[in-house]
Amino acid sequence: MLMVLAAVYGAAAGLLIPRPAHRMAVEPEEEWRAVCPGGHPITGPARGWLGRGRCPDCGAYGPGPLPTAAATALVCAALAAATGPRPELVAWLVMAPVAVLLTAVDWRAQRLPDALTLPLAVAGAALLGLGGWLTGETGAWRRALLGGLFLGAFYLLLYVVNPRGIGLGDVLTELLGRVLGTWGGASGAARSA
């Protein structure tokens, strides 16, 4: 049942990905898109950021809503299956649609916008820390933060060596380090028990 609920949440969140993906898939120096491909203004809740990727005059724009809904549902269901009914599942489910949005933007513009990666990293640390506190596994959270810091430092070094080969938006890999640190610590503790 948990996987089904996570999949339904993921599908609903995935339907909202095309609009911000269209708006954010721009070159680093460009402003976020404020118009559909036909030139009509994008309006709606949250200054036009929330809503379906559909213009009343032109039709759909951005990545397809069904593929993004399916991908987000699949990711959320897989996270629920891997995590089970634990507090950190909430953190994964909050971060999953943003990660799918980042994937869609990266696919279209070959960049990861700092406007998404930095809040995702902070929210991930806070939510995983809360999950660690609720479960009494704060050691796993500390290991996750250290994993994220080490991976972030490594990617910063890659950026310094070759700034055209990697962007600062790749701070998303810091999140990957945090995830690996959390799961690595938890699986190590389970093996030793």
C-alpha positions as CSV (number, residue, x, y, z in Angstrom):
1,M,0.0,0.0,0.0
2,L,2.9,2.4,0.8
3,M,4.3,1.9,-2.7
4,V,1.0,2.6,-4.2
5,L,0.5,5.8,-2.2
6,A,4.1,6.9,-3.1
7,A,3.4,6.2,-6.8
8,V,0.2,8.2,-6.7
9,Y,2.0,11.1,-5.1
10,G,4.8,10.8,-7.6
11,A,2.5,10.8,-10.6
12,A,0.6,13.9,-9.3
13,A,3.9,15.7,-8.7
14,G,5.2,14.6,-12.0
15,L,2.3,16.2,-13.9
16,L,3.6,19.6,-12.6
17,I,7.2,19.1,-13.9
18,P,6.8,20.1,-17.6
19,R,6.1,23.8,-16.9
20,P,9.1,24.5,-14.6
21,A,11.3,22.3,-16.9
22,H,10.3,24.5,-19.9
23,R,11.0,27.7,-17.9
24,M,14.3,26.6,-16.5
25,A,15.8,24.9,-19.6
26,V,17.8,28.0,-20.6
27,E,21.4,29.0,-20.9
28,P,23.1,30.1,-17.7
29,E,23.0,33.8,-18.6
30,E,19.4,33.8,-19.7
31,E,16.4,34.7,-17.6
32,W,13.9,32.0,-16.9
33,R,11.4,31.6,-19.7
34,A,8.2,33.6,-19.1
35,V,6.4,32.6,-22.4
36,C,5.3,29.4,-24.1
37,P,7.1,28.4,-27.3
38,G,4.4,30.4,-29.2
39,G,5.3,33.6,-27.3
40,H,2.2,33.7,-25.0
41,P,2.8,34.7,-21.3
42,I,2.9,31.9,-18.8
43,T,0.6,32.8,-15.9
44,G,-0.9,31.1,-13.0
45,P,-0.2,30.3,-9.3
46,A,3.2,31.1,-7.9
47,R,3.9,33.7,-10.6
48,G,3.4,31.1,-13.3
49,W,5.6,28.3,-11.9
50,L,2.8,25.9,-10.9
51,G,0.4,24.4,-13.3
52,R,0.4,22.1,-16.3
53,G,2.8,22.7,-19.2
54,R,0.0,23.7,-21.5
55,C,-0.8,27.0,-23.3
56,P,-4.5,27.5,-24.0
57,D,-3.6,28.9,-27.5
58,C,-0.6,26.6,-28.5
59,G,-1.1,23.4,-26.6
60,A,1.5,21.4,-24.6
61,Y,5.0,22.5,-24.1
62,G,8.0,21.2,-22.1
63,P,8.6,17.5,-21.6
64,G,5.6,15.3,-21.9
65,P,3.4,15.1,-18.8
66,L,2.8,11.4,-19.0
67,P,6.5,10.5,-19.2
68,T,7.4,12.8,-16.3
69,A,4.4,11.5,-14.2
70,A,5.4,7.9,-14.9
71,A,9.1,8.6,-14.1
72,T,8.3,10.4,-10.9
73,A,5.8,7.7,-9.9
74,L,8.3,5.0,-10.5
75,V,11.0,6.7,-8.5
76,C,8.7,7.4,-5.6
77,A,7.5,3.8,-5.6
78,A,11.0,2.4,-5.7
79,L,12.0,4.7,-2.8
80,A,9.0,3.5,-0.8
81,A,10.0,-0.1,-1.5
82,A,13.6,0.4,-0.6
83,T,12.9,2.5,2.5
84,G,9.7,1.1,3.9
85,P,7.6,3.0,6.5
86,R,10.5,5.0,8.0
87,P,10.6,8.8,8.6
88,E,13.4,9.3,6.0
89,L,11.0,8.2,3.3
90,V,9.3,11.6,3.7
91,A,12.7,13.2,2.8
92,W,13.1,11.0,-0.2
93,L,9.6,11.7,-1.5
94,V,10.0,15.4,-1.1
95,M,13.3,15.4,-3.0
96,A,12.3,12.9,-5.7
97,P,10.1,15.3,-7.9
98,V,12.8,17.9,-7.7
99,A,15.4,15.4,-8.8
100,V,13.2,14.4,-11.8
101,L,12.7,18.1,-12.6
102,L,16.5,18.5,-12.5
103,T,16.9,15.5,-14.8
104,A,14.4,17.1,-17.3
105,V,16.2,20.4,-17.2
106,D,19.6,18.8,-17.6
107,W,18.3,16.7,-20.5
108,R,17.1,19.8,-22.3
109,A,19.7,22.4,-21.4
110,Q,22.7,20.4,-20.2
111,R,22.7,22.3,-16.9
112,L,21.6,21.9,-13.3
113,P,20.2,25.3,-12.1
114,D,21.5,26.4,-8.8
115,A,18.0,27.6,-8.0
116,L,17.1,23.9,-7.6
117,T,20.3,22.2,-6.5
118,L,21.1,24.4,-3.6
119,P,17.7,24.3,-1.9
120,L,17.5,20.6,-2.6
121,A,20.8,20.0,-0.9
122,V,19.8,22.1,2.2
123,A,16.3,20.6,2.3
124,G,17.8,17.1,2.0
125,A,20.2,17.7,4.8
126,A,17.5,19.1,7.1
127,L,14.9,16.4,6.3
128,L,17.4,13.5,6.6
129,G,18.6,15.0,9.8
130,L,15.1,15.1,11.1
131,G,14.6,11.5,10.1
132,G,17.8,10.5,11.8
133,W,16.7,12.3,15.0
134,L,13.3,10.7,14.9
135,T,14.8,7.2,14.5
136,G,17.7,7.8,16.9
137,E,20.2,7.2,14.0
138,T,22.0,10.5,14.0
139,G,25.3,8.8,13.3
140,A,24.0,7.8,9.9
141,W,23.1,11.5,9.2
142,R,26.6,12.7,10.2
143,R,28.2,10.1,7.9
144,A,25.8,11.3,5.2
145,L,26.8,14.9,5.6
146,L,30.5,13.9,5.6
147,G,29.9,11.9,2.4
148,G,28.2,14.9,0.8
149,L,31.0,17.3,1.9
150,F,33.7,15.0,0.5
151,L,31.9,14.5,-2.8
152,G,31.1,18.2,-3.1
153,A,34.8,19.0,-2.4
154,F,35.8,16.6,-5.2
155,Y,33.4,18.1,-7.7
156,L,34.6,21.6,-6.7
157,L,38.1,20.5,-7.5
158,L,37.0,19.2,-10.9
159,Y,35.3,22.6,-11.5
160,V,38.5,24.5,-10.6
161,V,40.6,22.3,-12.9
162,N,38.1,22.5,-15.8
163,P,35.3,25.0,-15.3
164,R,33.9,24.3,-18.8
165,G,33.7,20.6,-18.2
166,I,31.5,20.7,-15.1
167,G,29.1,23.3,-13.7
168,L,28.5,24.5,-10.2
169,G,25.0,23.1,-10.6
170,D,26.6,19.7,-10.3
171,V,26.4,20.3,-6.5
172,L,23.5,17.8,-6.9
173,T,26.2,15.1,-6.6
174,E,26.6,16.4,-3.0
175,L,23.1,15.1,-2.5
176,L,24.2,11.7,-4.0
177,G,27.1,11.6,-1.5
178,R,24.6,12.3,1.3
179,V,22.3,9.5,0.1
180,L,25.2,7.1,-0.3
181,G,26.5,8.1,3.2
182,T,23.1,7.5,4.8
183,W,22.5,4.1,3.1
184,G,26.1,3.0,3.5
185,G,26.1,3.7,7.2
186,A,22.7,2.1,7.7
187,S,23.6,-1.0,5.7
188,G,26.9,-1.3,7.6
189,A,25.2,-1.1,10.9
190,A,22.7,-3.8,9.8
191,R,25.5,-6.1,8.7
192,S,27.3,-5.8,12.0
193,A,24.1,-6.4,14.1
